[in-house]
Amino acid sequence: MGLLARVRKQWFIIGVVLVIVAAKLQPSVGVRGGPLKPEITVAYVAVSLIFFNSGLSLKTEELTSALLHFRLHLFVQSFTLVFFPLVVWLLLKVLALTAINQWLLKGLQTVSCMPPPVSSAVILTKAVGGNEAAAIFNSAFGSFLGIVVTPALLLLFLGSSSSVPFSSIFAQLFMTVVVPLILGQVCRGFFREHLERRKIPFGAISSAVLLMIIYTTFCDTFSNPNIELDPTSLLLVVLIIFFLQLSFMLLTFAFSTRSGSGFSPADTVAIMFCSTHKSLTLGIPILKIVFECNAHLSLISVPLLIYHPSQILLGSVLVPTIRRWMTSRQKAMKLSILQFI
């Protein structure tokens, strides 16, 4: 395989590296309020485009089938909004005995309480070729559920309380997730034959949009003021976050592939990403509302700012490996069915 062919095959990973470097060199371009206006272009336009693209490319019968996959939905939502927070709470009981900044530890707990994201889990599932319909359903449903559950979890674990503007967050989710998805499905109904004949690269389009989200996310991360934060605590938190992500991905993989689980390889891919990813788009506004009067809000936000880009990076790196595993499993299943017949 020539160099150009390798570049084309790995263009997304190369693109991730390039946008991170660009964010590091000039973070002011992509920060909130900056020239790119990510509070509009990303929070509304980019996310809407991702779900419109998903609606346009997704076969309606697949989405209908996903709605009825109750066991998968129950697994994802209970893992991300019940099991995840409880495990982190127990872990923090041990970490509280260390010298790690206590506000960073509180930030780790807030990360665990966040709902799944409305973009990255879907795109990564699509990139692998997993159950995209299930990923879309769980990302959208989890986000709506998180509007109510996340503040309640924060109150339970951290004792913070505040009035949450549910109506405005519901409206934003409805306009950026539900409406574009429905519009995409309607357009697909009118142009189905044309879309199937032209073979439009929907995955590449979504991946290109994700690069913009990664860029603005890292711009915010690099622009975040380092307030009373010692490097050792920050490094330890980064290592803990990567440990949690890898551990939970392996755990969801083990549970969803065990004998008798009833999940297909494509289901496992959706479960791995949707169960372990956390939303920055919803998380930061919720944190700003719940901890509005807290002087340590910046420190509390740091783990979420680290978790979000790291989950995208880790997922992007693992895409080829997970795709090979899923393809091999699907071939093995087909062979076993043919032999049985």
ABEGO torsion letter per residue (X at the ends): XBAAAAAAAAAAAAAAAAAAAAAAABAAAABBGBAAGAAAAAAAAAAAAAAAAAAAABBAAAAAAAAABAAAAAAAAAAAAAAAAAAAAAAAAAAAABABBAAAAAAAAAAAABBBBAAAAAAAAAAAGBBAAAAAAAAAAAAAAAAAAAAAAAAAAAGBBBBBBAAAAAAAAAAAAAAAAAAAAAAAAAAAAAAAAAGBBAAAAAAAAAAAAAAAAAAAAAABBBBGBBAAAAAAAAAAAAAAAAAAAAAAAAAAABBGAGBBAAAAAAAAAAAABBBAAAAAAAAAAAAAABAAAAAAAAAAAAAAAAAAAAAAAAAAAAAAAAAAAAAAAAAAAAAAX
